[in-house]
Amino acid sequence: MNTALWILTVFLAVAFLIGGAAQAFMPKEKYRSLASSQHWVDDFSAGHLKAIGGIKMTGALGLVLPAWTGVAPVLVPLAACGMALFMAGAATTRFRRSEWGSMVGDVVFIGLFAFVAWGRFTLEPFW
């Protein structure tokens, strides 16, 4: 189970690190044009997008760095909980905009982050 949790955690961390970097470092218009599912960007300012990107990158690093360095590994499941809450906010935005197909992806991410948190709190804790 430890291997499965590591694979899932690294996958989530890489995905959110890349996504967060794109949000934080690309101009709003360029990020909006990346995919047809990025209409939610219209609800936020450029500064908000950079902050959201920063949160994604911080959460991604929090998923792996504490365990890899051995410094406060209890932060890994806490980061997973935080990212699940973050994605709940994303799903709420999709719900408000009636973007049901995209909201399904957000709910899947919530489940994956919840699984990582549960796995690291109970099945294979680092401490």
C-alpha positions in Angstrom: 0.0 0.0 0.0 2.9 2.3 0.7 4.0 2.1 -2.9 0.5 2.8 -4.2 0.3 5.8 -2.0 3.6 7.1 -3.1 2.7 6.7 -6.8 -0.6 8.5 -6.3 1.0 11.2 -4.2 3.8 11.9 -6.7 1.2 11.9 -9.6 -0.9 14.5 -7.8 2.1 16.6 -6.8 3.5 16.7 -10.3 0.0 17.5 -11.8 -0.6 20.3 -9.3 2.9 21.7 -9.5 2.7 22.0 -13.3 -0.9 23.4 -13.1 0.0 25.8 -10.4 3.1 27.0 -12.2 1.1 27.6 -15.3 -1.4 29.7 -13.4 1.2 31.6 -11.4 3.5 32.5 -14.3 1.3 32.8 -17.4 -0.7 35.9 -18.2 -4.4 35.5 -17.5 -5.4 35.6 -21.2 -2.9 33.0 -22.2 -3.9 30.6 -19.4 -7.6 31.1 -20.3 -6.9 30.1 -23.9 -5.2 26.8 -22.9 -8.4 24.8 -22.8 -12.1 25.2 -23.4 -12.8 24.2 -19.8 -11.0 27.3 -18.4 -14.0 29.6 -18.4 -13.9 29.8 -14.6 -10.9 32.1 -15.0 -13.3 34.9 -16.0 -14.6 35.1 -12.4 -11.1 35.9 -11.0 -8.6 38.7 -11.4 -5.0 38.1 -12.6 -3.8 38.4 -9.0 -6.3 35.9 -7.8 -5.1 33.4 -10.4 -1.5 33.9 -9.3 -2.5 33.3 -5.7 -4.4 30.1 -6.7 -1.4 28.9 -8.6 0.8 29.6 -5.5 -1.6 27.6 -3.3 -1.5 24.7 -5.8 2.3 24.7 -5.9 2.6 24.9 -2.1 0.2 22.1 -1.7 2.0 20.0 -4.2 5.3 20.5 -2.4 3.6 19.7 0.9 2.5 16.4 -0.4 6.1 15.1 -1.0 8.8 17.2 0.6 8.0 16.4 4.3 8.2 12.7 3.6 11.3 12.9 1.4 13.2 15.0 3.8 11.9 13.3 6.9 11.1 16.7 8.5 7.6 16.7 9.9 6.2 14.0 7.7 2.8 14.4 9.5 2.4 17.4 7.1 1.8 15.0 4.1 -1.7 13.9 5.1 -2.4 17.5 6.3 -1.4 18.8 2.9 -3.7 16.2 1.3 -6.6 17.4 3.5 -5.8 21.0 2.5 -5.7 20.2 -1.2 -9.1 18.3 -0.9 -10.6 21.4 0.7 -9.0 23.5 -2.0 -10.6 21.3 -4.7 -13.9 21.6 -2.9 -13.7 25.3 -3.5 -12.9 24.6 -7.2 -15.9 22.3 -7.4 -18.1 25.0 -5.8 -17.0 27.4 -8.5 -17.8 24.9 -11.2 -21.2 24.2 -9.5 -22.0 27.9 -9.4 -21.1 28.2 -13.1 -23.1 25.0 -14.0 -19.9 23.4 -15.4 -21.0 19.9 -14.5 -18.5 18.0 -16.6 -15.5 19.8 -15.2 -16.9 19.6 -11.7 -16.7 15.8 -12.0 -13.0 16.1 -12.4 -12.8 18.3 -9.3 -14.7 15.7 -7.3 -12.4 12.9 -8.5 -9.4 15.0 -7.2 -11.2 15.5 -3.9 -11.5 11.7 -3.6 -7.8 11.1 -4.5 -6.6 13.6 -2.0 -8.9 12.2 0.6 -7.5 8.7 -0.1 -4.0 9.9 0.3 -4.9 11.6 3.6 -6.6 8.5 4.9 -3.8 6.3 3.7 -1.1 8.4 5.4 -3.1 8.9 8.6 -4.2 5.3 9.1 -2.8 2.7 6.6 0.8 3.7 6.1 1.8 6.6 8.4 5.3 7.9 8.2 5.7 8.4 11.9 
